[in-house]
Amino acid sequence: MLKPVLWIHGEALGPTNPALRAHPAAPAVFVFDRELIETQRLSLKRLGFLYECLLDLPVTLRHGDVVEQVLSFARRHGADGVVTSAAVDPRFAVLREQIAAQLPLQVLEPEPFVALPEPLDLRRFSRYWRRAEPVLWGRGSAAAPPAPARRWDR
């Protein structure tokens, strides 16, 4: 791709986003996904957190249907493709396929925050963090997660 636009999504909101690193001068867009906000009932606190993260990035903010908004943004900039980063959310795969049906799409793998053995339980951040924190701070192994603290243990 000679003139891509970048699709920044909620799983890579930071300056280390591989799409932003690979194409620092390309126009980038983040779409507040109306369907996701309504079906998942995202709180104002969560939306505020996303917004504050996005303030540090060189992105254009839009809201609505993600596929329509990303393709509209690409047409507006005369792009010949879309570059984004990989995500674990199954909804991302659906959106990715819909965009790829209209324009070439390149998905870049992000550098892992911390290397943990599989399988990971990504349903709750606290479970993930119990395994990641000791590895990240060099205080232990991810293979044997510490026992969760109980209220009466404190």
Protein Blocks (a to p, Z undefined) as FASTA:
>chain_A
ZZdcddddfklgcfklmklmmmmmbccdddddfklmmmnopafklmmmmmmmmmmpccdd
dedjfklmmmmmmmmnopabdcddddfblklmmmmmmmmmmpccdddddddfbacddddd
fkbmklmmmmmmmmmnopacfklccddddfklZZ
